[in-house]
């Protein structure tokens, strides 16, 4: 009889956040598929649990996914965990779930902490509708295209970011979206947890010096509803257009995109560009 894959949430910082059900699951399964076995070993040691582990991460997910599924099909139960939070969210565990679905393997979720939801909850921004955008690409063209696709997004947007890439991202967010509310949430559930409620402009000017450290989630205000008071200056619109041009857009297309995002007319933006 086939076993089960338990998608098990783990703490994003504070080990006390592990649920009793998650602890029981890790204790009872036959083996654990872990993003980094060294990180998971610390959690198991905290629980006083000894369990066989299989490393499962981005660069071995195809080979290991087949191995893991084969073991489950032979009757073993497996828990998949990530280093922190819910597996499969910006995580290669997504592929293992798809493979299990293809092979008819039962999956059970054991919910746990999620940096996305935790950051949104304390951001001070609208929580009724939101979208998670993961990590922005380090590739300039791909990053520009990603940001362009969000210019008219009215929902609150959530991004993951690494501290060494944060300065460039803060500048790019201001260039792309103009001045909007932004919450920088770092080190969630840890000793140095902090919520910096600011704006894209203030962040680009004052926080892009590399001083903000730790694991970071960015929560960005969505585009204003039609008819809402304009929050951008013409300078913001022109700066956005220039950024789009840097990312490979033609001047006319950049002016059109900037107009859609800021409410200014395409012609007045284009005139300023010239």
N, C-alpha and C positions, 0 to 999 in steps of 0.2 A: 504493500500500500504506500502511495506517495506521501511524502512529508509536506511541510508547510514552510514558506518563507515569511518571517516576521520582520516587518519594516519598523525598526525600533528607534525612536527618538532618544537622543542623549543630551546632557547638559551643554549649554553654549558657553559655560564658564564656571558657574557655581555647581559643584557636584551634588549639593543638597537638592537640586532641582530634578534629579532623576526620580521618576515615579516608582512607587512600589511595584506596579505591574511590569514596568520595564526591567527593574531589577530581577523580578521573578522570571521573566522571559529569558534574560541573559544567563540565568542560573540553570534553566531547564532545557534549553536547546542543545542539540548535539554539537554544533560548531557555529562560529561567528565569522561573517564576512566583514572585514574592517578596512576602511580607507587607509589608515596607518596603524598597524598592529601595535606600535610602540605607544601611541596615544590611547588606544583602547585598553592596553594592558594596565595603564595607570588607573583607569576606571574600574577594571576588574579587580585590581589589588585593593582599591577603596572598598569594594563590595565583599572582598574575601572570596572571590570566585575564581576558579581555575577552569579554563575552557579552551579547546583547540581553536585556532584562528586561521583564516585564509585571507591573505592580502587581496584587496579588490579595489583598484583605482583606475584612473583614466587610461593609463598606458598598458594595462593588462586585462582590461574589462572583457574583451571578446573571448580570450582563452579561458580566463578564470570563470566567466559567466557560464560557459559550457560545463566546466568542472563542477561548479556549485549546483547547477540545475540537475546534473546527472546524479549527484549525491542525494539531492532532495527526492528525485524520482525513485531512488532506491530505498526511501523510507526515512531519511534523516530530516530533522528540523533544523533550520538555519535562521539566525538573526542577522540582518544586515544593518550596520551602523556606519555613520560618518564620524569625522573627528569631533563635530559639534553640531547639534541641532537635528533636524529631520533629514534622513537620507532621501535622495532623489530630488532634492530642491537645489538647483545649480550643482549637481552632484552626479557622478557616473552611475549611481544606484538606479537612476532612471532607466538605463539600458537593461539592467537585470530584471526590473519589473516587466518591461516589454517582452523580454525573453521568456519569463515565466508565463505571461499571458499567452504567448504563442504556443507554449508547450502544455498549457492547461494546468499549470502548477498553482496551487492555492496560495494566496497571499493574504496576510492579516496585518493591519497597521496597529502599532502600539504608539499612540501619539506622545509627543514630547515638545520641549522648547523649540521655538523657531525665531531666529533673529529678525526675520522679515516682519512678523506680526508683533513681536515685542517692541521693535523700533517704531512701527506705525502707531502703536498704542500710546507711546510717550512723546510722540513728535509734536503734538499740539496742532496738527493739521487735520484736514477732513479725512475721516476713516470710513465713511459710508461706501465709497467706491474707490478702488485703488488698483494699480497694476504693478507687478514685480518685473523689473527689467534686468535682473542679474548683474553681471559685471560688464562694463563697457570694454570694447576691444582696445588693445594697445595699438592696433593698426589704425593709422590716421584716417584713411578713407572709410574703413568699416565703422569707426567711431562716429565720424561725421554723418554717415548714412543713418546710423542708429538714432542719433540725436534729431536729425531732420524728420525722421518718421514719427517723432513724438511732439513736434511743434504744436499741433492742435489737440494734443491729449488733454482732456479736461479732468481726468481722474488723478488723484495723488499718485506720484510715481516713486518707486523704491528701488534703489541701486545698492549693490555691494561694492566696496572699494578697498583696495590695499593702501596702507599709509604712504608708501613710496610713490604711488600714482595719484594720490589725492590732490596735490597742488595743481597739476595739469587738468584734472577733472573739474575742480572748482572754477578754473578759468574758462574751461569749455562750456560748463553749464551756464555761466553768466553770458558768454558770447552767444550761445544758442537760444536761451530763453529770456534774456533780459533780466530785470530785477524781480525775482519772485521769492516767496518765503521758502526757506530751506532749513531742515533740521539735520544736524550732523550727530549721529548717535554712535558712541564708541564704547568699547569694552563692556558690553552688556552683561550684567549679573556679576561682574568682577569688581575688585576693590576700587579701581579707578573709573567706574562707570560714569559717563557724562553725557548730557544732552545739550548740545549747543544750538539754540534756536536763533537763527540769523536770517539773512537773505543771500541770494546768489552774489549780489554786488559786494556786500560787506565781506562775505567769505572769500571771494576772489581777491579783494584788496587786502584783507587782514589775516587770512588763515592759509594762504597758499605759499607759506614760507617753510613748510615741512615740519612745523611744530606740533601738529595734531598726530598723535601716534595711536597704535592699537588696532583692533579689529573694528571696522567702520561700516555703518549703514547710513546711506543718504536718503532722506525723505523730502521730496520736492513737490511743491504746490503745483497743481494742474493749471492748464490754461483757463483764463477767465471766461465765463459764459458770454454768449453774444449779448451785446448791449451793456455789459459791465463797464465800469469806469476804466479808462485806459491806464495801464500801469507802466507803460514804456515811454521813453523819450525818443525823439528822432535819432539821437545819438546811439541809443540802444539798438534801434532797428538797423542802423548803418553798420554798427559793430557786428551784429548777427550776420548781415549780408557779407561782410568782409571775411568772417570766419568760414562761411559756406564756400566762398571763393577759394580760400586757402585749402579747403577740403576737396577742390576739384570742380565746383559748380561754375557755370558760366555766369557772368554778371547779371544778365537779365533773369535767369532762373533764380539766382541768389536773392535778387530784389523781390521777386514774386513770393518766394518762401518766407522771407523776412516780413513782407507785407501781411501775409496770412497769419503769421505768429503774433504780430504786434499791433495790427489795426491801422498802420500807416499805408498810404497809397504807394503802389509799386513805383510810380513815376518819380515821386519825391525822394524815395530811397535811392533809386537809380541815379537821379541827378546829383545827390550828395556823393555817390560813389565816383562819379566822373569828375 
